[in-house]
Amino acid sequence: MKIAFVGKGGSGKTTLSSLFVRHLAAAESPVVAVDADINQHLGVALGLTEAEAAALPAMGAHLPLIKEYLRGSNPRIDSAEAMIKTTPPGAGSRLLRVREDNPVYEACARRVRLDAGEVRLMATGPFTESDLGVACYHSKVGAVELCLNHLVDGAGEYVVVDMTAGSDSFASGMFTRFDMTFLVAEPTRKGVSVYRQYKEYARDFGVALRVVGNKVQGPDDLDFLRQEVGDDLLATVGHSDWVRAMEKGRPPRFERLEPENHRALRTLREAADASYTRRDPHRYTSQMVHFHLRNAESWGNAKTGADLAAQVDPDFVLGEPVTEPTAEPVATASR
């Protein structure tokens, strides 16, 4: 399952996503965690030192390698340079799987050992001062979107993406790449205003959106969230001494997280797992194509000097393979 954590700045989005990653790893589930926030804090939340987190390879710096690998032998793509962040796979493209080794993971991912389990961690790379005036946040996450477009994942496999704060996640088609989106909201007017924005954007594309209330201190906070978000409220998390210790760099073993917070994480996993049965590969692929054609017309054709609409393989549907994974899974067209 592909899972996104979103929310306003300061809502606890990165903390909740790191707790969810730890929860999955403790159950020995295969996990790829991706830090796609403009502020790169997921590595530290997973126990890396600041220096270790800063040393993570930036996906954006390896974009040429990612493009060349994913292009494979797709005859509709003349060169890696002609690929943009929304380029969809077609017959001959190489696909990514959660449980495999490949050149993309070798270049961009690092294994992080937790006190219970291990995960692969990838990061877009920080938005630095040198980027000002020449780059935007969305160019940084283009590598993530391209990888998600070429990823096939099955039941019990997880890709967890810590997205940027606010509504910036909806500035590209990446918000449609997820089976489940968890919006972390504080019980405040600002917290629920972000929810309303997401709800409006997500409605037209059938995005599964559930709210996780954070920093909930009592019945009044809970009543406020229920009144404002209704049935979309999935679970709540209150004060956590474990999280406070983690933020100081001295977390106890994960099993000592408060029982009520363990229950909330189980609820999130159950909701994510349930989304698997609602997958629609045809809709997923058509949304991918929709945003690619929009980007091609608005800027992609001019940037690459090519007709990027020709990259669309009309017979291809991205879905789970029927054969066992190989070292280099290759896409074949299907109807």
Secondary structure as a PSIPRED ss2 file (coil, helix, strand):
# PSIPRED VFORMAT (PSIPRED V4.0)

   1 M C   1.000  0.000  0.000
   2 K E   0.000  0.000  1.000
   3 I E   0.000  0.000  1.000
   4 A E   0.000  0.000  1.000
   5 F E   0.000  0.000  1.000
   6 V E   0.000  0.000  1.000
   7 G E   0.000  0.000  1.000
   8 K C   1.000  0.000  0.000
   9 G C   1.000  0.000  0.000
  10 G C   1.000  0.000  0.000
  11 S C   1.000  0.000  0.000
  12 G C   1.000  0.000  0.000
  13 K H   0.000  1.000  0.000
  14 T H   0.000  1.000  0.000
  15 T H   0.000  1.000  0.000
  16 L H   0.000  1.000  0.000
  17 S H   0.000  1.000  0.000
  18 S H   0.000  1.000  0.000
  19 L H   0.000  1.000  0.000
  20 F H   0.000  1.000  0.000
  21 V H   0.000  1.000  0.000
  22 R H   0.000  1.000  0.000
  23 H H   0.000  1.000  0.000
  24 L H   0.000  1.000  0.000
  25 A H   0.000  1.000  0.000
  26 A H   0.000  1.000  0.000
  27 A C   1.000  0.000  0.000
  28 E C   1.000  0.000  0.000
  29 S C   1.000  0.000  0.000
  30 P C   1.000  0.000  0.000
  31 V E   0.000  0.000  1.000
  32 V E   0.000  0.000  1.000
  33 A E   0.000  0.000  1.000
  34 V E   0.000  0.000  1.000
  35 D E   0.000  0.000  1.000
  36 A C   1.000  0.000  0.000
  37 D C   1.000  0.000  0.000
  38 I C   1.000  0.000  0.000
  39 N C   1.000  0.000  0.000
  40 Q C   1.000  0.000  0.000
  41 H C   1.000  0.000  0.000
  42 L H   0.000  1.000  0.000
  43 G H   0.000  1.000  0.000
  44 V H   0.000  1.000  0.000
  45 A H   0.000  1.000  0.000
  46 L C   1.000  0.000  0.000
  47 G C   1.000  0.000  0.000
  48 L C   1.000  0.000  0.000
  49 T C   1.000  0.000  0.000
  50 E H   0.000  1.000  0.000
  51 A H   0.000  1.000  0.000
  52 E H   0.000  1.000  0.000
  53 A H   0.000  1.000  0.000
  54 A H   0.000  1.000  0.000
  55 A C   1.000  0.000  0.000
  56 L C   1.000  0.000  0.000
  57 P C   1.000  0.000  0.000
  58 A E   0.000  0.000  1.000
  59 M H   0.000  1.000  0.000
  60 G H   0.000  1.000  0.000
  61 A H   0.000  1.000  0.000
  62 H H   0.000  1.000  0.000
  63 L H   0.000  1.000  0.000
  64 P H   0.000  1.000  0.000
  65 L H   0.000  1.000  0.000
  66 I H   0.000  1.000  0.000
  67 K H   0.000  1.000  0.000
  68 E H   0.000  1.000  0.000
  69 Y H   0.000  1.000  0.000
  70 L H   0.000  1.000  0.000
  71 R H   0.000  1.000  0.000
  72 G C   1.000  0.000  0.000
  73 S C   1.000  0.000  0.000
  74 N C   1.000  0.000  0.000
  75 P C   1.000  0.000  0.000
  76 R C   1.000  0.000  0.000
  77 I C   1.000  0.000  0.000
  78 D C   1.000  0.000  0.000
  79 S C   1.000  0.000  0.000
  80 A H   0.000  1.000  0.000
  81 E H   0.000  1.000  0.000
  82 A H   0.000  1.000  0.000
  83 M C   1.000  0.000  0.000
  84 I C   1.000  0.000  0.000
  85 K C   1.000  0.000  0.000
  86 T C   1.000  0.000  0.000
  87 T C   1.000  0.000  0.000
  88 P C   1.000  0.000  0.000
  89 P C   1.000  0.000  0.000
  90 G C   1.000  0.000  0.000
  91 A C   1.000  0.000  0.000
  92 G C   1.000  0.000  0.000
  93 S C   1.000  0.000  0.000
  94 R E   0.000  0.000  1.000
  95 L C   1.000  0.000  0.000
  96 L E   0.000  0.000  1.000
  97 R E   0.000  0.000  1.000
  98 V C   1.000  0.000  0.000
  99 R C   1.000  0.000  0.000
 100 E C   1.000  0.000  0.000
 101 D C   1.000  0.000  0.000
 102 N C   1.000  0.000  0.000
 103 P H   0.000  1.000  0.000
 104 V H   0.000  1.000  0.000
 105 Y H   0.000  1.000  0.000
 106 E H   0.000  1.000  0.000
 107 A H   0.000  1.000  0.000
 108 C H   0.000  1.000  0.000
 109 A E   0.000  0.000  1.000
 110 R E   0.000  0.000  1.000
 111 R E   0.000  0.000  1.000
 112 V E   0.000  0.000  1.000
 113 R E   0.000  0.000  1.000
 114 L C   1.000  0.000  0.000
 115 D C   1.000  0.000  0.000
 116 A C   1.000  0.000  0.000
 117 G C   1.000  0.000  0.000
 118 E E   0.000  0.000  1.000
 119 V E   0.000  0.000  1.000
 120 R E   0.000  0.000  1.000
 121 L E   0.000  0.000  1.000
 122 M E   0.000  0.000  1.000
 123 A E   0.000  0.000  1.000
 124 T C   1.000  0.000  0.000
 125 G C   1.000  0.000  0.000
 126 P C   1.000  0.000  0.000
 127 F C   1.000  0.000  0.000
 128 T C   1.000  0.000  0.000
 129 E H   0.000  1.000  0.000
 130 S H   0.000  1.000  0.000
 131 D H   0.000  1.000  0.000
 132 L C   1.000  0.000  0.000
 133 G C   1.000  0.000  0.000
 134 V C   1.000  0.000  0.000
 135 A C   1.000  0.000  0.000
 136 C C   1.000  0.000  0.000
 137 Y H   0.000  1.000  0.000
 138 H H   0.000  1.000  0.000
 139 S H   0.000  1.000  0.000
 140 K H   0.000  1.000  0.000
 141 V C   1.000  0.000  0.000
 142 G H   0.000  1.000  0.000
 143 A H   0.000  1.000  0.000
 144 V H   0.000  1.000  0.000
 145 E H   0.000  1.000  0.000
 146 L H   0.000  1.000  0.000
 147 C H   0.000  1.000  0.000
 148 L H   0.000  1.000  0.000
 149 N H   0.000  1.000  0.000
 150 H C   1.000  0.000  0.000
 151 L E   0.000  0.000  1.000
 152 V E   0.000  0.000  1.000
 153 D C   1.000  0.000  0.000
 154 G C   1.000  0.000  0.000
 155 A C   1.000  0.000  0.000
 156 G C   1.000  0.000  0.000
 157 E C   1.000  0.000  0.000
 158 Y E   0.000  0.000  1.000
 159 V E   0.000  0.000  1.000
 160 V E   0.000  0.000  1.000
 161 V E   0.000  0.000  1.000
 162 D E   0.000  0.000  1.000
 163 M C   1.000  0.000  0.000
 164 T C   1.000  0.000  0.000
 165 A C   1.000  0.000  0.000
 166 G C   1.000  0.000  0.000
 167 S C   1.000  0.000  0.000
 168 D H   0.000  1.000  0.000
 169 S H   0.000  1.000  0.000
 170 F H   0.000  1.000  0.000
 171 A H   0.000  1.000  0.000
 172 S C   1.000  0.000  0.000
 173 G H   0.000  1.000  0.000
 174 M H   0.000  1.000  0.000
 175 F H   0.000  1.000  0.000
 176 T H   0.000  1.000  0.000
 177 R C   1.000  0.000  0.000
 178 F C   1.000  0.000  0.000
 179 D C   1.000  0.000  0.000
 180 M E   0.000  0.000  1.000
 181 T E   0.000  0.000  1.000
 182 F E   0.000  0.000  1.000
 183 L E   0.000  0.000  1.000
 184 V E   0.000  0.000  1.000
 185 A E   0.000  0.000  1.000
 186 E C   1.000  0.000  0.000
 187 P C   1.000  0.000  0.000
 188 T C   1.000  0.000  0.000
 189 R H   0.000  1.000  0.000
 190 K H   0.000  1.000  0.000
 191 G H   0.000  1.000  0.000
 192 V H   0.000  1.000  0.000
 193 S H   0.000  1.000  0.000
 194 V H   0.000  1.000  0.000
 195 Y H   0.000  1.000  0.000
 196 R H   0.000  1.000  0.000
 197 Q H   0.000  1.000  0.000
 198 Y H   0.000  1.000  0.000
 199 K H   0.000  1.000  0.000
 200 E H   0.000  1.000  0.000
 201 Y H   0.000  1.000  0.000
 202 A H   0.000  1.000  0.000
 203 R H   0.000  1.000  0.000
 204 D C   1.000  0.000  0.000
 205 F C   1.000  0.000  0.000
 206 G C   1.000  0.000  0.000
 207 V C   1.000  0.000  0.000
 208 A C   1.000  0.000  0.000
 209 L E   0.000  0.000  1.000
 210 R E   0.000  0.000  1.000
 211 V E   0.000  0.000  1.000
 212 V E   0.000  0.000  1.000
 213 G E   0.000  0.000  1.000
 214 N E   0.000  0.000  1.000
 215 K C   1.000  0.000  0.000
 216 V C   1.000  0.000  0.000
 217 Q C   1.000  0.000  0.000
 218 G C   1.000  0.000  0.000
 219 P H   0.000  1.000  0.000
 220 D H   0.000  1.000  0.000
 221 D H   0.000  1.000  0.000
 222 L H   0.000  1.000  0.000
 223 D H   0.000  1.000  0.000
 224 F H   0.000  1.000  0.000
 225 L H   0.000  1.000  0.000
 226 R H   0.000  1.000  0.000
 227 Q H   0.000  1.000  0.000
 228 E H   0.000  1.000  0.000
 229 V H   0.000  1.000  0.000
 230 G H   0.000  1.000  0.000
 231 D H   0.000  1.000  0.000
 232 D H   0.000  1.000  0.000
 233 L E   0.000  0.000  1.000
 234 L E   0.000  0.000  1.000
 235 A E   0.000  0.000  1.000
 236 T E   0.000  0.000  1.000
 237 V E   0.000  0.000  1.000
 238 G C   1.000  0.000  0.000
 239 H C   1.000  0.000  0.000
 240 S C   1.000  0.000  0.000
 241 D H   0.000  1.000  0.000
 242 W H   0.000  1.000  0.000
 243 V H   0.000  1.000  0.000
 244 R H   0.000  1.000  0.000
 245 A H   0.000  1.000  0.000
 246 M H   0.000  1.000  0.000
 247 E H   0.000  1.000  0.000
 248 K C   1.000  0.000  0.000
 249 G C   1.000  0.000  0.000
 250 R C   1.000  0.000  0.000
 251 P C   1.000  0.000  0.000
 252 P C   1.000  0.000  0.000
 253 R C   1.000  0.000  0.000
 254 F H   0.000  1.000  0.000
 255 E H   0.000  1.000  0.000
 256 R H   0.000  1.000  0.000
 257 L C   1.000  0.000  0.000
 258 E C   1.000  0.000  0.000
 259 P H   0.000  1.000  0.000
 260 E H   0.000  1.000  0.000
 261 N H   0.000  1.000  0.000
 262 H H   0.000  1.000  0.000
 263 R H   0.000  1.000  0.000
 264 A H   0.000  1.000  0.000
 265 L H   0.000  1.000  0.000
 266 R H   0.000  1.000  0.000
 267 T H   0.000  1.000  0.000
 268 L H   0.000  1.000  0.000
 269 R H   0.000  1.000  0.000
 270 E H   0.000  1.000  0.000
 271 A H   0.000  1.000  0.000
 272 A H   0.000  1.000  0.000
 273 D H   0.000  1.000  0.000
 274 A H   0.000  1.000  0.000
 275 S H   0.000  1.000  0.000
 276 Y H   0.000  1.000  0.000
 277 T H   0.000  1.000  0.000
 278 R H   0.000  1.000  0.000
 279 R C   1.000  0.000  0.000
 280 D C   1.000  0.000  0.000
 281 P H   0.000  1.000  0.000
 282 H H   0.000  1.000  0.000
 283 R H   0.000  1.000  0.000
 284 Y H   0.000  1.000  0.000
 285 T H   0.000  1.000  0.000
 286 S H   0.000  1.000  0.000
 287 Q H   0.000  1.000  0.000
 288 M H   0.000  1.000  0.000
 289 V H   0.000  1.000  0.000
 290 H H   0.000  1.000  0.000
 291 F H   0.000  1.000  0.000
 292 H H   0.000  1.000  0.000
 293 L H   0.000  1.000  0.000
 294 R H   0.000  1.000  0.000
 295 N H   0.000  1.000  0.000
 296 A H   0.000  1.000  0.000
 297 E H   0.000  1.000  0.000
 298 S H   0.000  1.000  0.000
 299 W H   0.000  1.000  0.000
 300 G H   0.000  1.000  0.000
 301 N H   0.000  1.000  0.000
 302 A H   0.000  1.000  0.000
 303 K H   0.000  1.000  0.000
 304 T H   0.000  1.000  0.000
 305 G C   1.000  0.000  0.000
 306 A C   1.000  0.000  0.000
 307 D C   1.000  0.000  0.000
 308 L H   0.000  1.000  0.000
 309 A H   0.000  1.000  0.000
 310 A H   0.000  1.000  0.000
 311 Q H   0.000  1.000  0.000
 312 V C   1.000  0.000  0.000
 313 D C   1.000  0.000  0.000
 314 P C   1.000  0.000  0.000
 315 D C   1.000  0.000  0.000
 316 F C   1.000  0.000  0.000
 317 V C   1.000  0.000  0.000
 318 L C   1.000  0.000  0.000
 319 G C   1.000  0.000  0.000
 320 E C   1.000  0.000  0.000
 321 P C   1.000  0.000  0.000
 322 V C   1.000  0.000  0.000
 323 T C   1.000  0.000  0.000
 324 E C   1.000  0.000  0.000
 325 P C   1.000  0.000  0.000
 326 T C   1.000  0.000  0.000
 327 A C   1.000  0.000  0.000
 328 E C   1.000  0.000  0.000
 329 P C   1.000  0.000  0.000
 330 V E   0.000  0.000  1.000
 331 A C   1.000  0.000  0.000
 332 T C   1.000  0.000  0.000
 333 A C   1.000  0.000  0.000
 334 S C   1.000  0.000  0.000
 335 R C   1.000  0.000  0.000
